[in-house]
Amino acid sequence: MTTENAIRTLAGTLIVASVALAHYVDRSWLLLTCFVGLNLVQSAFTGFCPAEIIFRKLGITQDGCCSKSSTPQ
């Protein structure tokens, strides 16, 4: 699994979990959805993604179509 796929999986999981928690527990869980969405937007503009740093430290490879180290095909 690449960091790109891991980030997408993490973001999707957090969004689905927060929507489920908002439905069954409390609407305040939608703030987690907002946080994930805002983090995705800021990382698209700045290139800084805290989840990517954590995944790299965990040993997940950086190869992928959107990684800076990949070669164009």
MOCORTA-V942865 format. One record per run of one state. SS is the DSSP state (2 for helix, 1 for strand, 0 for the rest). FROM is the first residue (numbers start at 1). TO is the last residue. If there is no record, write none. Layout:
BEGIN
SS|FROM|TO  SS|FROM|TO
END
This chain:
BEGIN
0|1|1  1|2|2  2|3|24  0|25|26  2|27|46  0|47|49  2|50|57  0|58|60  1|61|61  0|62|73
END
